């Protein structure tokens, strides 16, 4: 039969078991939420400081480039005819190079935010492309129009890389923001204070 002592021993054991299970549940839940928070912060930082600005500048550059080609009735800029040189120089100095300089600065100063473990070659190729154009623009400023383009071509995979990386990070951000546990954490610990 059950004696008072056995009932109390079982109640004590049950209380200890519930306390341990509750503690472990809280510990692992807090750990999981902290990891998710850290991941979201890194995704946000990559979007805010690297891939977001890179994406916007790249999209703006592509739109401007297509606009110039349409204005000239061409499907590609090469070759640049003598009659097009003045217009090409204007667009390069006022639109394309400022956007290139912005992207180059982001890549050089924020390289630690890239997703990959190694620097993607298309980013290195882009920076060398821009450096090549800096030499061309210097010659133009000195009156030498013998070169019309950078000797280092545009990296064809650059735009695809930027677009793909931006889209992947936005998807990851959305997933992190809309997961049940994250919403619960926000609701419990970050209520707006009235």
N, C-alpha and C positions, 0 to 999 in steps of 0.2 A: 504494500500500500504506500501511498504518498504520505510522507510525514512532513511536517512543517519545515524541517531542515532541508529536505530534498526539494521542496517547492522553492524555498529561498535560494538554494544553490543553483537551481535551474534558471530562476529569474535573474540571478546575478550573471550567470554564464550568457544568458540571452541578451542581457543589457550590454555586456562587454562585446559580444558578437555584433550587435546592432551598431554600437559605437565605432568599432573597428571598420565595419563595412561602410558606414557613413563617412568616416574619415577618408578611407581609400577612395570612395566615390568623389568626394569633394576635392581631394588632392589631384586625382587624374583629370577631373573636369577642369579645374583651374589651370593645370598644366597644358591641357589641350587648347583652352581658350587663350592662354598666353602665347602659345606657338602660333595660333591663328592670327592673333593681334600683330605679332612680329612679322608674319608673312604679309599681312595686309599693309603694314607700314612700309615694308620694302617694295611691294608692288606699287604703292602710291608714290613712293620716292622715285622709282624708276620711270613711272609715267609722268610725274611732275617735272623732273629734272633732266631726263634723257630722252626716252622714246616719244613722249608727247610733243615737246618742242621740235624734235627731229622730224616727226611725222608731219606736223603742221608746216614747217619750213619746206619739207620735200613736196608736199601737196601743192603749196603755193608756187614753188619753182616749176613743177610739172604743168600747172595751169598756165603760168606765164609763158613757158616754153611753147606749149600748144597754141597759145594765143598769138605769139610771134610767128610761128609757122603758118598759121591760118592767115594772118595779115599779109604774109609774103607769098601765099599760095603754094606752100611747099609741104612735103611730108617729113622731111628731115632738114637739119640746118646745113649739113655738109653737101656740097661745097658752098662756101660763102663767096658770093660773087662780089666784084668790085662795087657794083651798084648797091649792094646790100650792106657793105662794110660799115658805113656810118650808123645805120640802124642797129647792126649787130653790136657795135662798140657801145652805143647808148644803153641797150638792154643789158649787156654784160656788166657795165660799170654801175648802173643804177638799180638793177633788179637781181640778176643772177649772182654776181659776186657778193653782194651783201647777204643774200640767202646762203650762199656757199660758206661765207665767213662765219655766219651764225652756226651752221651745222658743224663746221670744222672745230669751232670753239667748244661746242657741246661734246663732240667726240673726244677731243684732247683732254678737256678739263673734267669730264664726268665718266671717263672710261671705266671706272670702278663699278659703275651701275649696269654694265652690260650683263645680259642674262647668261651668256655662255662662259665657260671657264677660260677659253682662249679668245683673243680679239678676232672677230670675224674679218676675213680678208677683204670683204667688200667695204668695210669701214676704213681700213688702211688704204685701199685703192682710192676711195673717195678723197681722203686727205691728200694723197699724192697728186690726184687730179687737180685739186684746188691749188696746191703749191705750184703746179705747172702753169695754171692760169695766172697766178700772181706774177710770174716772170713775163708772161705775155702782156699783161696790163701795164707792167713797168715799161716794157718796150714801147707800147702805144703812147704812154705818157711822154716818152722821149721822142715821139714822132716816127718811130720805126713800126710800120704796119706790115712787115714781111710775114709775121706769124699771125694767124687768125684764130687759132685754137690751141688749147693745151696739148703738149706732146704726149701727155698721159690721158688716154681716153676715159670717158665716163664709164664707171663700173656698172654693167647692165643688171647685176643682181642687187645693187644697193637699194633701189626703190622697193623691190619685192621683200627684201630683208626688213626694212623699216616698217612697211605695212603689215607684214606677217607678225613681227615682234610686238608692234603696238596692239594689234587685234588680239593676240594671245594674252597679253597683259591685261587688257580691258576685260576679256572673258574671265580671267583669273580673279580680277578685282570684283567683278559682279558675283562670281561664285562665292568668294569670301564674304562679301557684304550680305548676301542673301541666304546664307546657311542658317539653319534653325538655331544651332548652338550660339552663333555669333549674335543673332537677333536677341536671343535670350540674355546673353551676357550684357549687351548694350542696354537692354530693358532693366536688368537688375542693378547694374553698377554705374550706369551713365544716364540716369534720368535727368531731365532738365529740372533745375532747381527753380522753384517759384519764389 
